[in-house]
Amino acid sequence: MNVITTPIEGLLVLEPKVFKDDRGYFFESYNKQVLEANAGYATALVQDNQARSVKNVLRGLHYQNLPVPQAKLIRVLEGSIWDVAVDIRKNSKTYKQWFGIELSAENKLQLLIPHGFAHGYAVLSDTSEVFYKCDNFYNKPTEGGIFYADPELAIDWKINLADAIISDKDTKQPMFNDAVNSF
């Protein structure tokens, strides 16, 4: 697995080695030892989540505060998404900066999002199936969120926001500076 650093410290893109032949393909999507050796990431992943969405669905921005933060390893099983992580670590050099990347069933890239990041994505294809592993269980009392269209963040979601399909909950998230953030 190739580990690709991003401009934001701790946020990593994982590119698996894909073995193709006339039957199809095979790749190892997760290996704890490889992540420890190549990415310095030694935390066990304990929960899997999967979401199916249609084109222009925008989910986010979500995170879990201390003492139960949640890191995520995101990948796409079907279709493509524009995946975004926002650095909410107050002492980070890249505080309030975001990073976006297209993750798709075709490119098989994964995004490893550590603690201290808000996460969201927009669906680029007709449908998408997103699968992600978490290093902590969902914990409603520590749940946090940021309004997806906060002008201070100026995230380019790669879709027309006038066409976006957004949950009622996500339309009511606070602006970045008003969000509860324990990082």
Summary of the structure (lengths in Angstrom):
residues: 183
radius of gyration: 16.0
end to end distance: 29.6
largest distance: 53.6
contacts: 553
relative contact order: 0.25
helix: 11%
strand: 41%
